[in-house]
Amino acid sequence: MSIEKADVIDGIGLRPDGVVEMLISDHLEWNGEQHHQLLAAKIEAYANAILSGQLAESYPPAEGRQVCIKLVWQHVPNAAAVRFFGAVEQQLSSAGIDFTQTALPDGF
């Protein structure tokens, strides 16, 4: 999956700490507004699924649990992306949703 398909959840699972983690897989270079728009649309779709109850409907273990949207990127983010992540984290936090981002592990 990829950020280019906003209507598809790239991955979902239950962490050992009981938090439901929704994965976004990002393979694109950080060079332009289109990347931010694609990522924003994907994050918005995930947040809407969480807030509307659609997530718990389609993934019953999510019922009543904390949810974290986790972005896994292949290419090191530029300064604009880092600022974007901060804004996303703040906005999602206000809705009770966690947000994290990290590099794709070596070997993938």
Backbone as CSV, one residue per row, in Angstrom:
resi,resn,N_x,N_y,N_z,CA_x,CA_y,CA_z,C_x,C_y,C_z
1,MET,0.841,-1.182,0.000,0.000,0.000,0.000,0.883,1.240,0.000
2,SER,0.245,2.389,-0.091,1.027,3.628,-0.095,0.152,4.822,0.225
3,ILE,0.806,5.961,0.420,0.054,7.176,0.712,-0.745,7.647,-0.501
4,GLU,-0.471,7.083,-1.650,-1.192,7.478,-2.863,-2.618,6.947,-2.891
5,LYS,-2.959,6.043,-1.986,-4.316,5.488,-1.910,-4.904,5.851,-0.550
6,ALA,-5.518,7.024,-0.483,-6.032,7.548,0.786,-7.136,6.683,1.377
7,ASP,-7.852,5.958,0.539,-8.995,5.184,1.015,-8.635,3.761,1.449
8,VAL,-7.341,3.455,1.507,-6.894,2.115,1.889,-6.031,2.201,3.144
9,ILE,-6.330,1.375,4.131,-5.496,1.303,5.328,-4.319,0.390,5.004
10,ASP,-3.105,0.924,5.143,-1.899,0.177,4.771,-1.634,-0.991,5.712
11,GLY,-1.948,-0.824,6.963,-1.754,-1.887,7.937,-2.396,-1.507,9.250
12,ILE,-2.783,-2.518,10.015,-3.409,-2.275,11.307,-3.094,-3.450,12.221
13,GLY,-2.925,-3.145,13.477,-2.653,-4.212,14.423,-2.773,-3.722,15.851
14,LEU,-2.689,-4.647,16.758,-2.799,-4.369,18.179,-1.417,-4.529,18.794
15,ARG,-0.882,-3.454,19.359,0.435,-3.500,19.979,0.352,-4.226,21.329
16,PRO,1.491,-4.696,21.847,1.483,-5.365,23.151,0.929,-4.495,24.286
17,ASP,1.045,-3.154,24.133,0.523,-2.265,25.183,-0.973,-1.999,25.041
18,GLY,-1.628,-2.659,24.073,-3.069,-2.530,23.902,-3.513,-1.412,22.983
19,VAL,-2.583,-0.640,22.454,-2.910,0.444,21.532,-3.089,-0.127,20.126
20,VAL,-4.121,0.320,19.448,-4.324,-0.059,18.058,-3.449,0.851,17.200
21,GLU,-2.644,0.251,16.348,-1.743,1.027,15.504,-2.166,0.894,14.053
22,MET,-2.404,2.048,13.437,-2.737,2.104,12.015,-1.491,2.597,11.285
23,LEU,-1.002,1.811,10.356,0.241,2.091,9.661,0.006,2.821,8.349
24,ILE,0.837,3.828,8.102,0.885,4.487,6.797,2.291,4.265,6.258
25,SER,2.371,3.688,5.086,3.651,3.404,4.438,3.940,4.485,3.396
26,ASP,5.062,5.178,3.571,5.402,6.308,2.699,6.735,6.058,2.001
27,HIS,6.683,5.850,0.703,7.873,5.558,-0.090,8.345,6.751,-0.923
28,LEU,7.656,7.875,-0.838,7.953,9.012,-1.708,9.070,9.898,-1.162
29,GLU,9.770,10.560,-2.063,10.774,11.570,-1.695,10.046,12.798,-1.155
30,TRP,10.703,13.542,-0.273,10.114,14.750,0.318,10.475,15.961,-0.532
31,ASN,9.844,16.079,-1.676,10.206,17.183,-2.557,8.986,17.801,-3.226
32,GLY,8.170,18.408,-2.442,7.062,19.117,-3.057,5.773,19.070,-2.267
33,GLU,4.904,19.978,-2.611,3.615,20.138,-1.943,2.705,18.934,-2.176
34,GLN,2.835,18.297,-3.332,1.962,17.161,-3.629,2.146,16.044,-2.599
35,HIS,3.363,15.817,-2.170,3.622,14.785,-1.161,2.864,15.109,0.126
36,HIS,2.936,16.350,0.558,2.235,16.755,1.786,0.728,16.611,1.610
37,GLN,0.216,16.945,0.438,-1.217,16.822,0.187,-1.668,15.370,0.225
38,LEU,-0.872,14.487,-0.385,-1.206,13.060,-0.363,-1.200,12.530,1.067
39,LEU,-0.180,12.894,1.807,-0.071,12.427,3.187,-1.192,12.996,4.052
40,ALA,-1.510,14.267,3.869,-2.598,14.885,4.629,-3.927,14.184,4.339
41,ALA,-4.172,13.831,3.077,-5.408,13.145,2.709,-5.468,11.760,3.353
42,LYS,-4.347,11.069,3.392,-4.297,9.731,3.991,-4.549,9.825,5.500
43,ILE,-3.878,10.755,6.149,-4.056,10.923,7.596,-5.498,11.316,7.908
44,GLU,-6.063,12.197,7.123,-7.452,12.611,7.327,-8.413,11.427,7.180
45,ALA,-8.164,10.584,6.185,-9.016,9.409,5.992,-8.929,8.471,7.196
46,TYR,-7.715,8.278,7.727,-7.548,7.431,8.906,-8.286,8.043,10.100
47,ALA,-8.094,9.336,10.321,-8.748,10.005,11.446,-10.267,9.913,11.321
48,ASN,-10.782,10.111,10.129,-12.229,9.998,9.923,-12.726,8.594,10.237
49,ALA,-11.953,7.574,9.853,-12.342,6.191,10.145,-12.382,5.952,11.656
50,ILE,-11.437,6.524,12.362,-11.387,6.368,13.820,-12.572,7.082,14.464
51,LEU,-12.741,8.348,14.131,-13.741,9.191,14.791,-15.173,8.816,14.445
52,SER,-15.379,8.261,13.249,-16.726,7.888,12.832,-17.170,6.538,13.391
53,GLY,-16.221,5.766,13.951,-16.550,4.428,14.435,-16.358,3.358,13.383
54,GLN,-16.019,3.773,12.170,-15.812,2.816,11.083,-14.664,1.859,11.397
55,LEU,-13.606,2.368,12.053,-12.479,1.513,12.400,-12.922,0.378,13.313
56,ALA,-13.634,0.697,14.376,-14.087,-0.333,15.320,-15.051,-1.310,14.658
57,GLU,-15.807,-0.828,13.690,-16.733,-1.687,12.961,-15.978,-2.706,12.108
58,SER,-14.943,-2.241,11.418,-14.209,-3.122,10.515,-13.068,-3.866,11.204
59,TYR,-12.642,-3.375,12.375,-11.580,-4.019,13.145,-12.019,-4.035,14.608
60,PRO,-12.828,-5.020,15.000,-13.413,-5.052,16.337,-12.435,-4.889,17.509
61,PRO,-11.177,-5.359,17.424,-10.273,-5.131,18.565,-10.036,-3.645,18.875
62,ALA,-10.389,-2.751,17.955,-10.192,-1.320,18.176,-11.241,-0.713,19.100
63,GLU,-12.324,-1.416,19.312,-13.421,-0.898,20.142,-12.911,-0.498,21.520
64,GLY,-13.066,0.784,21.855,-12.718,1.295,23.169,-11.233,1.443,23.451
65,ARG,-10.397,1.285,22.449,-8.945,1.362,22.652,-8.368,2.664,22.101
66,GLN,-7.237,3.044,22.655,-6.462,4.166,22.127,-5.943,3.775,20.739
67,VAL,-5.908,4.747,19.831,-5.425,4.493,18.477,-4.253,5.412,18.182
68,CYS,-3.267,4.852,17.496,-2.097,5.606,17.063,-1.947,5.446,15.555
69,ILE,-1.810,6.555,14.859,-1.484,6.523,13.445,0.034,6.607,13.357
70,LYS,0.632,5.602,12.740,2.096,5.547,12.650,2.528,5.651,11.186
71,LEU,3.266,6.703,10.903,3.820,6.914,9.569,5.214,6.304,9.521
72,VAL,5.439,5.444,8.564,6.763,4.859,8.359,7.251,5.348,6.998
73,TRP,8.322,6.161,7.022,8.827,6.764,5.799,10.123,6.110,5.345
74,GLN,10.307,6.085,4.026,11.509,5.501,3.435,12.631,6.539,3.311
75,HIS,12.248,7.778,2.994,13.223,8.843,2.767,13.192,9.838,3.924
76,VAL,14.368,10.279,4.343,14.477,11.196,5.477,13.687,12.471,5.186
77,PRO,12.797,12.862,6.091,11.970,14.058,5.889,12.808,15.341,5.877
78,ASN,12.357,16.304,5.079,13.000,17.620,5.071,12.391,18.478,6.183
79,ALA,12.866,19.714,6.313,12.403,20.599,7.392,10.905,20.874,7.303
80,ALA,10.389,21.043,6.097,8.955,21.296,5.928,8.136,20.090,6.407
81,ALA,8.618,18.897,6.142,7.916,17.689,6.578,7.916,17.588,8.103
82,VAL,9.031,17.925,8.721,9.122,17.879,10.183,8.119,18.853,10.804
83,ARG,7.987,20.036,10.231,6.985,21.003,10.722,5.572,20.448,10.523
84,PHE,5.349,19.824,9.380,4.061,19.214,9.081,3.732,18.143,10.125
85,PHE,4.711,17.306,10.470,4.488,16.259,11.467,4.062,16.858,12.805
86,GLY,4.693,17.968,13.182,4.333,18.622,14.440,2.899,19.104,14.439
87,ALA,2.479,19.690,13.319,1.099,20.171,13.205,0.118,19.011,13.226
88,VAL,0.452,17.928,12.531,-0.411,16.744,12.503,-0.545,16.159,13.906
89,GLU,0.580,16.027,14.595,0.558,15.464,15.938,-0.335,16.289,16.862
90,GLN,-0.219,17.605,16.774,-1.026,18.491,17.619,-2.510,18.364,17.288
91,GLN,-2.838,18.360,16.008,-4.242,18.291,15.601,-4.862,16.949,15.995
92,LEU,-4.142,15.852,15.740,-4.681,14.540,16.093,-4.802,14.372,17.598
93,SER,-3.827,14.889,18.328,-3.859,14.802,19.786,-5.113,15.467,20.350
94,SER,-5.499,16.576,19.746,-6.705,17.266,20.219,-7.964,16.437,19.989
95,ALA,-7.870,15.447,19.074,-9.003,14.549,18.826,-8.836,13.219,19.570
96,GLY,-7.767,13.113,20.392,-7.553,11.899,21.163,-6.845,10.792,20.400
97,ILE,-6.183,11.146,19.308,-5.482,10.169,18.470,-3.982,10.444,18.565
98,ASP,-3.200,9.400,18.786,-1.746,9.546,18.821,-1.195,9.523,17.391
99,PHE,-0.019,10.138,17.208,0.668,10.129,15.917,2.156,9.954,16.164
100,THR,2.747,9.015,15.463,4.191,8.835,15.500,4.690,8.670,14.070
101,GLN,5.969,8.903,13.911,6.583,8.700,12.599,8.006,8.215,12.794
102,THR,8.448,7.374,11.878,9.761,6.768,11.989,10.255,6.307,10.622
103,ALA,11.522,5.982,10.564,12.116,5.473,9.324,11.733,4.012,9.123
104,LEU,11.675,3.621,7.876,11.480,2.224,7.516,12.702,1.454,7.998
105,PRO,12.528,0.342,8.675,13.685,-0.427,9.154,14.591,-0.857,8.001
106,ASP,15.872,-0.962,8.273,16.824,-1.438,7.260,16.404,-2.820,6.763
107,GLY,16.679,-3.053,5.509,16.372,-4.359,4.935,15.062,-4.427,4.199
108,PHE,14.305,-3.356,4.215,13.027,-3.350,3.495,13.163,-2.628,2.194
